[in-house]
């Protein structure tokens, strides 16, 4: 009987020694390409485009809330009696 692909995957997932043959190997170094600069490597982990503008929205909301609080503080209706 031949094991199904699903059975093989489940067996591999449970095997704590599944990477023993490669875990201590040196990483390959290309003879064609120079190593990537650290700055360029870091850019790969920059926020995704889906989050572009998020900081601006947070800043705009904070500004709007600050103006709202200032308005409340200057409006006599909301002032407490001394």
N, C-alpha and C positions, 0 to 999 in steps of 0.2 A: 504494500500500500504506500502510495506517495503522499507525503504531508502537503497539505494545502498551504498556500502563501500566508493565509491568516494565521495558521497554526505556527508556522515558522516565525512570523513577526511576534506573536505573543511569547514564544519561547525566548527570542532574543531580548525582548523588553525585560524579562524577569532575570536574565543571566547577568549577575553582577561583574563577571569577568569578561564580558563581551568585547572590551576594547584592550585587553591585556597585550595583544600582539602589536598594537600601534601606539599605545599611550606614552611610551618613553622614546619614541623615534624623534629625530631632529626634524624640524619643519623644512620642507623643500625650499630651496632658494633658486629663483629663476636666473638663467644665464642670459636671457633676452631682455628682461625688464629690470630697471633699477627699483629698489625698495620705495614704496610710497612714502611721501613726506608725512610726518606726524599730523600736521595741520590738515592735510587732505584726508587722512584716515579719520580724524575727528569729525570732519564734515559729513561723513557717511552716517553718523549717529545723530545728526542735527534733527530738530523736530520735523515731523512730517508736514507736508503742505496742508493737510487737513486742519492743522492747528495754527497756520499762518494767520496773523491778525488777532489771535486770542489775547495777547498782552495788551494790544491797543483797546480791545473791548473792555477788558478789566480796568484799564486806566480811565477810559471814558466813563464807565459806571462809577468809579470812585470820585471823579470830578463832579458828576451829576449829583451824587449823594452829598458831597461837600457843599455844593450850592444849595441843595434842599435844606440841609442842616442850618446853613447861614440864614436862609430865608425864615426858617422857623424861629431862630434865635432873635431875629430883628422884628418879627411880627408881634404886636402887642397882645393879640388874642391868646397866644400860647405862653406869654410870660406869667410867671407865678407872682402872687402878691408878696411884697417884702415883709 
